[in-house]
């Protein structure tokens, strides 16, 4: 009944967390954590594909693309940080 509202809140919260996470990880470790996000993203793609229900498939799919997009953001964050100097 409230799946859409709950999922929307989950999306909002995870985007905010990942924004801070990308900034802090890139600042502390450089861009190498992109490998971890790629692995998590690919695992989530597989789990979405194999999921028995549409709701779980949607959840895994969102997490997949959140992590795959974060790979790009890790490199973009490095460029943003270097441009500030």
C-alpha positions in Angstrom: 0.0 0.0 0.0 2.7 2.4 0.9 5.5 0.9 -1.2 5.9 3.9 -3.4 6.2 6.3 -0.5 8.6 4.1 1.4 10.7 3.6 -1.8 10.7 7.3 -2.5 12.0 8.0 1.0 14.6 5.3 0.6 15.8 6.9 -2.7 16.0 10.3 -1.1 18.0 9.0 1.9 20.4 6.9 -0.1 21.2 9.7 -2.6 22.0 12.0 0.3 24.2 9.3 2.0 26.0 8.5 -1.3 26.7 12.1 -2.0 28.5 12.5 1.3 30.1 9.1 0.9 31.6 9.9 -2.5 33.1 13.2 -1.2 34.6 11.7 1.9 35.9 8.5 0.2 37.5 10.4 -2.7 39.1 12.9 -0.2 40.5 10.1 1.9 41.4 7.4 -0.5 41.4 8.9 -4.0 39.3 7.2 -6.7 40.2 3.5 -6.1 36.9 2.8 -4.2 35.2 2.9 -7.6 36.1 -0.8 -7.9 34.0 -1.6 -4.8 31.0 0.4 -6.2 31.3 -1.4 -9.5 31.3 -4.8 -7.8 28.3 -3.9 -5.7 26.5 -2.5 -8.7 27.1 -5.6 -10.8 26.0 -7.9 -7.9 22.8 -5.9 -7.5 22.2 -6.1 -11.3 22.4 -9.9 -11.0 20.1 -9.9 -7.9 17.6 -7.7 -9.6 17.6 -10.0 -12.7 17.1 -13.1 -10.5 14.6 -11.6 -8.1 11.3 -13.5 -7.6 9.2 -10.4 -7.1 8.8 -7.1 -8.9 9.3 -5.1 -5.7 12.6 -6.8 -4.9 13.7 -6.5 -8.5 13.0 -2.8 -8.4 14.9 -2.4 -5.1 17.9 -4.3 -6.3 17.8 -2.5 -9.7 17.8 0.9 -8.0 20.7 -0.1 -5.8 22.5 -1.4 -8.9 22.3 1.8 -10.7 23.0 3.9 -7.6 26.3 2.1 -7.2 27.1 2.1 -10.9 26.5 5.9 -11.1 28.7 6.3 -8.1 31.6 4.9 -10.2 31.2 8.0 -12.5 30.8 10.3 -9.5 34.1 9.2 -7.9 36.0 10.4 -11.0 33.8 13.6 -11.3 34.5 14.4 -7.6 38.2 14.2 -8.2 37.9 16.7 -11.0 35.7 19.0 -8.9 38.3 18.8 -6.0 41.2 19.6 -8.3 39.4 22.5 -9.9 38.9 24.1 -6.5 42.6 24.3 -6.0 
